[in-house]
Amino acid sequence: MDEHIPVLVEAVLAGLVPKADGLYIDATFGRGGHTARILQTLGREGRVLALDRDRQAIAAGRVRFAAEVRLALVHATFADLRQVVQDHAGDRPVAGVLFDLGVSSPQLDEAARGFSFTKDGPLDMRMDPSHGEPVSAWLARAPVDEMREVIATLGEERFARRVAKAIEAARARAPVARTRQLAEIVAGAVRSRDGKHPATRTFQALRMHVNDELGQLGRGLAAAVDVLAPGGRLAVISFHSLEDRLTKAFMRRESAIDPVLARLPVIPPHVAPRLRLVGAKRKAGDAEVAANPRARSAVLRIAERSA
């Protein structure tokens, strides 16, 4: 299944305010839902430069948008954003950058990718299987305290030590190499809360860890501000509190004025805020959530590059 319904599309467009001849960057292409809508608002001179660290997403995009000359697709991570813009946009000003964070529906739906605890598959979870180590390899070597720290911090799991000890005991008997195997280990260690599967938080933590998702996001946000032209907009969709807190803190920090400097008649450009916050956070309405339950936890934040 390759379907992926993009969330908060209309709110993203309202926040980015696309110009017909503008250049926009979709830093998380996925299956191109947001890119498609942005392209619909652009004229013949408008362009979208889309990135994704998942080669399957890029391959699917090249099929879907085979006839679209206004789109450039690049296999790259957030950390590559500055170089990608330099290589593919040159001196053209960037009018907007979008991040739609987290895992996509096609990644969850394909058991072989190892993202989902509802389907049995190899315990991988890498967004780019050609780089890094799969979750199974990390679990085979990580000390119990390191597992506990990752699960507690990235999964916000209260019973992280109990989960880590259960994994340690299980791997002493046999390698922990399958998604359903890990889900059963976690379910045996903790009870379900809030109607969610007991393994939800652990799977989130391990996925974020092996993909360095928060580190990538921090570097990506900094790069996005660097490449944006004055007046360009930055839009970020988050799906859980860790991503949103990082995004919120970044935008606030980049939009803050040092209280000492705020009293000056003219603020020197090198210390002036690089961003201006645009409105409050946006969330999906009841109709969108009913049509696309994935939108329930989505939070959109918008900021504008200062001159």
SVG drawing of the C-alpha trace seen along z (x, -y; Angstrom):
<svg xmlns="http://www.w3.org/2000/svg" viewBox="-16 -55 43 74">
<polyline fill="none" stroke="black" stroke-width="0.4" points="0.0,0.0 1.5,-3.3 -1.3,-5.7 -0.3,-8.5 -2.8,-11.3 -0.9,-14.5 -2.1,-16.4 -2.9,-20.1 -2.4,-20.8 -4.6,-23.9 -3.1,-25.2 0.4,-24.7 -0.6,-26.6 -2.1,-29.4 1.1,-29.6 3.6,-29.4 1.5,-31.8 3.1,-30.4 4.1,-32.8 3.4,-31.7 7.1,-32.0 8.6,-31.0 11.0,-28.2 9.8,-25.9 11.5,-23.1 9.7,-20.0 12.3,-18.6 10.2,-15.5 8.8,-14.4 7.2,-11.2 4.7,-10.3 4.4,-13.9 1.1,-14.9 2.2,-18.4 4.4,-18.8 1.5,-18.1 -0.7,-20.8 2.2,-23.4 2.7,-22.7 -1.0,-23.3 -0.5,-26.9 2.6,-27.7 2.9,-29.1 5.2,-27.9 8.2,-29.6 7.5,-28.2 9.7,-25.3 9.7,-22.7 12.9,-21.0 12.0,-17.9 14.2,-15.8 13.8,-12.5 16.2,-10.1 14.1,-7.1 15.1,-5.9 11.7,-4.2 10.0,-7.6 12.2,-9.2 11.6,-6.3 7.9,-6.5 8.0,-10.3 9.8,-10.0 7.0,-7.7 4.2,-9.9 5.7,-13.1 7.4,-11.9 6.0,-14.6 6.5,-17.5 9.3,-19.7 8.9,-22.1 10.0,-19.4 13.4,-18.2 13.7,-15.2 16.8,-14.5 17.8,-11.6 19.2,-13.4 18.8,-14.1 18.0,-17.3 21.6,-17.7 22.3,-18.0 19.8,-20.8 22.3,-23.6 24.3,-21.6 21.2,-20.4 20.0,-24.0 23.4,-25.1 23.6,-22.2 20.1,-22.5 18.9,-26.0 22.0,-28.1 21.4,-31.7 17.6,-31.4 15.9,-32.7 14.0,-30.1 10.5,-31.3 9.5,-28.5 10.6,-25.3 8.3,-22.6 9.0,-19.8 6.4,-17.0 8.1,-14.9 7.8,-11.3 7.1,-8.1 4.9,-7.8 2.1,-5.4 3.9,-3.4 6.8,-2.9 4.4,-1.6 2.5,0.5 5.5,2.4 6.4,5.2 9.9,5.6 10.8,2.1 10.4,3.1 8.6,-0.1 5.3,1.5 4.6,3.8 1.3,4.9 3.1,6.6 5.9,9.2 9.1,8.3 12.8,7.8 13.5,5.4 15.1,2.6 13.4,-0.8 16.0,-2.7 14.5,-5.4 17.5,-4.8 18.4,-1.1 21.7,-1.8 23.1,-3.7 23.5,-3.0 22.5,0.1 19.1,1.7 17.4,1.7 18.2,5.4 21.9,4.8 21.7,2.0 19.7,4.1 22.2,6.9 25.0,4.7 23.6,1.9 24.1,2.0 20.9,2.2 21.4,-1.3 21.8,-2.7 18.6,-1.0 16.8,-2.4 18.0,-5.9 16.9,-5.8 13.5,-4.3 12.9,-6.7 14.0,-9.8 12.8,-9.3 9.8,-7.1 8.9,-8.9 8.3,-5.4 7.8,-5.4 8.8,-1.7 11.9,-2.0 14.1,-0.1 11.6,2.8 11.5,2.9 15.3,2.7 15.8,5.6 13.2,7.7 15.1,7.1 18.4,8.0 16.9,11.3 15.3,12.2 18.5,11.6 20.4,13.9 18.1,16.7 18.0,15.7 18.6,12.6 15.8,10.1 15.5,9.8 11.7,9.5 9.2,6.8 6.5,9.0 9.1,10.7 10.1,7.3 6.4,6.3 5.7,9.4 8.8,8.8 7.6,5.3 4.0,6.4 5.2,9.0 7.0,6.2 4.5,3.4 0.7,3.0 -1.2,1.1 -2.0,-2.5 -4.5,-4.9 -5.7,-2.2 -2.3,-2.1 -0.3,1.1 2.3,1.5 5.1,1.4 4.1,-2.0 6.5,-4.1 9.4,-1.7 9.1,-1.4 9.0,-5.2 12.1,-5.5 14.1,-2.9 13.1,-4.4 14.0,-7.9 17.3,-6.7 18.6,-4.7 17.6,-7.5 18.9,-10.3 15.6,-12.1 16.0,-14.9 19.6,-15.5 18.5,-15.6 15.6,-17.9 17.9,-20.4 20.4,-20.5 17.6,-20.7 15.9,-23.7 19.1,-25.6 19.9,-24.9 16.3,-26.0 16.7,-29.4 20.1,-29.8 18.7,-29.1 15.4,-31.1 15.3,-34.4 14.0,-37.4 10.2,-37.1 10.4,-33.3 8.3,-31.0 9.3,-28.0 6.5,-25.4 7.0,-22.5 4.4,-19.7 5.2,-17.6 3.4,-14.5 4.7,-14.1 5.8,-16.3 9.6,-15.8 9.6,-17.1 7.2,-19.9 9.2,-21.1 12.4,-21.1 10.7,-23.1 9.0,-25.5 12.2,-26.2 14.2,-26.7 11.6,-29.2 11.4,-31.1 15.2,-31.3 15.6,-32.5 12.9,-35.1 14.0,-36.4 15.7,-39.8 18.3,-40.1 16.7,-42.3 19.9,-44.4 19.9,-45.0 16.2,-45.6 16.7,-49.1 19.0,-50.2 17.5,-52.5 19.0,-50.3 19.7,-46.6 22.9,-45.5 22.1,-43.0 24.4,-40.3 22.5,-40.1 19.0,-40.8 16.4,-37.9 16.5,-35.7 12.8,-34.7 9.4,-36.2 6.7,-33.9 3.6,-33.8 0.4,-33.1 -0.2,-30.4 0.3,-26.7 -2.3,-25.1 -4.1,-21.7 -6.4,-19.7 -10.1,-20.3 -12.7,-17.6 -13.5,-17.0 -9.9,-16.4 -9.3,-14.1 -12.4,-12.1 -11.1,-11.7 -7.5,-11.1 -7.0,-9.9 -3.2,-10.5 -3.9,-14.2 -5.2,-14.0 -1.7,-14.6 -0.3,-16.9 0.8,-20.4 1.9,-23.0 4.1,-25.9 5.0,-28.8 7.8,-31.3 9.1,-33.9 12.7,-34.8 13.5,-38.3 15.2,-40.7"/>
</svg>
